[in-house]
Amino acid sequence: MDTRMGQLRLKEVISIGDGSRFGYVGDLGLDLESGQVKTLIIPGRLRLFGLLGREEDLVISWDCVKRFGEDTILVDGIPDRMPDPGRRRRT
């Protein structure tokens, strides 16, 4: 499958378990040595129209990704919002 980052940004991430919508892919976590994708990173939601910053980014392990659709990425086994230790919280 040949997919570019620009195409991933257009796909909404949805939980298989309960149908929760997490948002759209904002970034990828890569292993630079192997060149493999390790995580999908979904930007945190705006708080009070962005005046109070954002919630924590949601980091989804690549192992949780189950299926790619035309407009969606289906994932399973998502933890609560948790910051990626390598990323700072956006403000």
Backbone as CSV, one residue per row, in Angstrom:
resi,resn,N_x,N_y,N_z,CA_x,CA_y,CA_z,C_x,C_y,C_z
1,MET,0.849,-1.176,0.000,0.000,0.000,0.000,0.888,1.231,0.000
2,ASP,0.661,2.104,-0.925,1.450,3.322,-1.045,0.595,4.499,-0.603
3,THR,0.778,4.943,0.639,0.010,6.048,1.198,0.968,7.125,1.652
4,ARG,0.636,8.350,1.360,1.469,9.481,1.755,0.883,10.160,2.983
5,MET,1.721,10.903,3.682,1.281,11.604,4.896,0.101,12.523,4.595
6,GLY,0.125,13.199,3.481,-0.978,14.088,3.105,-2.305,13.343,3.010
7,GLN,-2.256,12.105,2.558,-3.473,11.298,2.468,-3.930,10.836,3.849
8,LEU,-2.976,10.545,4.742,-3.347,10.143,6.103,-4.034,11.275,6.852
9,ARG,-3.623,12.503,6.610,-4.220,13.654,7.294,-5.694,13.823,6.956
10,LEU,-6.127,13.255,5.848,-7.526,13.368,5.426,-8.404,12.254,5.991
11,LYS,-7.800,11.315,6.712,-8.547,10.173,7.246,-8.874,10.378,8.729
12,GLU,-10.116,10.096,9.083,-10.551,10.210,10.468,-10.279,8.896,11.194
13,VAL,-9.774,8.982,12.421,-9.466,7.799,13.219,-10.674,7.471,14.092
14,ILE,-11.167,6.224,13.962,-12.381,5.789,14.656,-12.103,4.471,15.367
15,SER,-12.649,4.327,16.580,-12.501,3.110,17.371,-13.452,2.030,16.868
16,ILE,-12.937,0.824,16.703,-13.776,-0.310,16.307,-14.725,-0.678,17.445
17,GLY,-14.230,-0.601,18.689,-14.989,-1.051,19.848,-16.285,-0.309,20.088
18,ASP,-16.228,1.029,20.115,-17.428,1.789,20.462,-17.782,2.886,19.462
19,GLY,-17.047,2.983,18.380,-17.357,3.975,17.356,-16.913,5.386,17.694
20,SER,-16.102,5.537,18.744,-15.613,6.871,19.124,-14.777,7.465,18.000
21,ARG,-14.963,8.761,17.793,-14.185,9.479,16.788,-13.093,10.256,17.505
22,PHE,-11.845,9.986,17.155,-10.722,10.609,17.834,-10.216,11.856,17.125
23,GLY,-10.473,11.978,15.855,-9.993,13.121,15.092,-9.188,12.654,13.893
24,TYR,-8.421,13.578,13.329,-7.645,13.300,12.131,-6.161,13.220,12.468
25,VAL,-5.444,12.412,11.728,-4.006,12.239,11.949,-3.299,13.573,11.744
26,GLY,-2.485,13.946,12.732,-1.725,15.188,12.628,-0.257,14.947,12.361
27,ASP,0.245,13.794,12.816,1.670,13.516,12.690,1.887,12.013,12.873
28,LEU,3.088,11.584,12.568,3.473,10.193,12.746,4.697,10.118,13.642
29,GLY,4.787,9.066,14.443,6.000,8.778,15.199,6.776,7.719,14.433
30,LEU,8.023,8.003,14.099,8.826,7.095,13.290,10.017,6.566,14.057
31,ASP,10.412,5.345,13.731,11.677,4.796,14.198,12.680,5.127,13.096
32,LEU,13.571,6.060,13.360,14.480,6.540,12.324,15.483,5.487,11.868
33,GLU,15.813,4.556,12.735,16.769,3.519,12.343,16.171,2.532,11.351
34,SER,14.930,2.109,11.599,14.301,1.125,10.716,13.417,1.770,9.650
35,GLY,13.031,3.025,9.868,12.151,3.706,8.920,10.698,3.290,9.053
36,GLN,10.337,2.620,10.145,8.966,2.151,10.338,8.137,3.159,11.127
37,VAL,6.850,3.202,10.803,5.916,4.020,11.554,5.626,3.309,12.867
38,LYS,5.740,4.038,13.986,5.485,3.459,15.312,4.172,3.938,15.910
39,THR,3.805,5.210,15.647,2.584,5.761,16.242,1.889,6.725,15.284
40,LEU,0.581,6.846,15.466,-0.201,7.919,14.861,-0.420,8.947,15.959
41,ILE,-0.285,10.209,15.645,-0.478,11.262,16.633,-1.634,12.141,16.174
42,ILE,-2.637,12.235,17.047,-3.826,13.035,16.765,-3.764,14.258,17.668
43,PRO,-3.767,15.456,17.083,-3.688,16.668,17.915,-4.849,16.751,18.899
44,GLY,-4.556,17.270,20.097,-5.589,17.467,21.109,-6.618,18.481,20.643
45,ARG,-7.807,18.339,21.153,-8.895,19.253,20.780,-8.679,20.628,21.392
46,LEU,-9.173,21.640,20.698,-9.087,23.011,21.207,-9.977,23.169,22.426
47,ARG,-9.492,23.934,23.391,-10.298,24.247,24.568,-10.728,25.693,24.464
48,LEU,-12.022,25.929,24.558,-12.618,27.252,24.453,-12.105,27.977,23.207
49,PHE,-12.347,27.350,22.059,-11.991,27.909,20.752,-10.502,28.216,20.624
50,GLY,-9.672,27.503,21.362,-8.230,27.692,21.290,-7.682,28.737,22.237
51,LEU,-8.561,29.460,22.925,-8.095,30.497,23.846,-7.393,29.897,25.058
52,LEU,-7.783,28.671,25.442,-7.175,28.009,26.584,-6.221,26.897,26.152
53,GLY,-5.747,26.963,24.938,-4.811,25.964,24.435,-5.517,24.722,23.941
54,ARG,-4.817,23.615,24.033,-5.325,22.333,23.547,-5.242,21.281,24.640
55,GLU,-6.032,20.225,24.453,-5.886,19.035,25.280,-4.607,18.322,24.848
56,GLU,-4.214,17.291,25.600,-3.037,16.504,25.239,-3.264,15.813,23.893
57,ASP,-2.188,15.642,23.139,-2.265,14.868,21.906,-2.574,13.418,22.243
58,LEU,-3.275,12.749,21.348,-3.555,11.329,21.508,-2.531,10.562,20.684
59,VAL,-1.804,9.665,21.326,-0.771,8.876,20.659,-1.273,7.443,20.559
60,ILE,-1.401,6.956,19.333,-1.938,5.619,19.089,-0.835,4.748,18.515
61,SER,-0.575,3.631,19.188,0.434,2.691,18.715,0.028,2.119,17.354
62,TRP,1.007,1.920,16.496,0.735,1.364,15.167,0.106,-0.029,15.288
63,ASP,0.387,-0.736,16.375,-0.198,-2.054,16.596,-1.712,-1.996,16.760
64,CYS,-2.248,-0.843,17.155,-3.694,-0.680,17.345,-4.435,-0.451,16.033
65,VAL,-3.719,-0.099,14.986,-4.341,0.161,13.683,-4.762,-1.174,13.072
66,LYS,-6.061,-1.280,12.757,-6.596,-2.545,12.234,-6.924,-2.491,10.755
67,ARG,-7.428,-1.348,10.291,-7.842,-1.287,8.888,-7.858,0.153,8.386
68,PHE,-7.454,0.310,7.131,-7.530,1.605,6.460,-8.704,1.572,5.498
69,GLY,-9.555,2.579,5.596,-10.650,2.722,4.658,-10.377,3.900,3.749
70,GLU,-11.339,4.204,2.913,-11.186,5.329,1.993,-11.106,6.654,2.746
71,ASP,-11.935,6.787,3.799,-11.983,8.037,4.566,-11.621,7.856,6.032
72,THR,-11.396,6.620,6.475,-11.195,6.372,7.901,-10.023,5.419,8.155
73,ILE,-9.552,5.474,9.389,-8.601,4.495,9.906,-9.272,3.889,11.126
74,LEU,-9.462,2.572,11.117,-10.106,1.895,12.235,-9.032,1.372,13.184
75,VAL,-9.219,1.669,14.478,-8.245,1.276,15.487,-8.954,0.542,16.616
76,ASP,-8.170,-0.228,17.379,-8.711,-0.996,18.492,-7.731,-0.917,19.655
77,GLY,-8.237,-0.953,20.875,-7.380,-0.973,22.054,-6.743,0.363,22.371
78,ILE,-7.500,1.441,22.282,-6.967,2.780,22.506,-6.982,3.115,23.999
79,PRO,-5.857,3.557,24.549,-5.838,4.019,25.947,-6.454,5.410,26.043
80,ASP,-6.622,5.897,27.266,-7.053,7.281,27.450,-5.991,8.203,26.872
81,ARG,-6.353,9.471,26.733,-5.374,10.433,26.202,-4.119,10.408,27.045
82,MET,-3.014,10.252,26.375,-1.754,10.249,27.096,-0.691,10.932,26.257
83,PRO,0.121,11.752,26.873,1.132,12.461,26.105,2.250,11.535,25.658
84,ASP,2.791,11.815,24.501,3.968,11.125,24.004,5.158,11.705,24.740
85,PRO,6.003,10.884,25.358,7.116,11.432,26.129,8.074,12.281,25.302
86,GLY,8.102,12.084,24.002,8.992,12.861,23.165,8.398,14.163,22.667
87,ARG,7.142,14.438,22.991,6.474,15.638,22.486,6.062,16.524,23.646
88,ARG,6.098,17.813,23.398,5.633,18.762,24.408,4.163,19.049,24.188
89,ARG,3.508,19.443,25.229,2.104,19.832,25.134,2.009,21.147,24.386
90,ARG,1.052,21.231,23.473,0.848,22.461,22.707,0.082,23.476,23.546
91,THR,0.372,24.737,23.325,-0.378,25.784,24.009,-0.850,26.812,23.031
